[in-house]
Amino acid sequence: MKKISSLLVKEGEEYMGIINKTDLAKKIIIEDRDAKTTSINTVMSKSLISLNGYVQRSEASEFMLRKKIQYLVVT
């Protein structure tokens, strides 16, 4: 079993958002939605924040703290 905590959501060739464990807990379980019929678009976080892959890990960590984000897309 793989420990995956988030997935990027892609439409065609473009990334549209990200879904993570928190999104699932808050928007499916707590709001008592049916996981089988609820669209990913309604539960995913739509704003993607990214940095290029050449940034140092310490810089990325500092950036995440400043932006108060838990997930960062590295391109």
Secondary structure, DSSP 8 states (H G I E B T S, - for coil): -----EEEEEETTEEEEEEEHHHHIIIIIITT--TTTS-HHHHSB----EE-TTS-HHHHHHHHHHHT-S--EE-
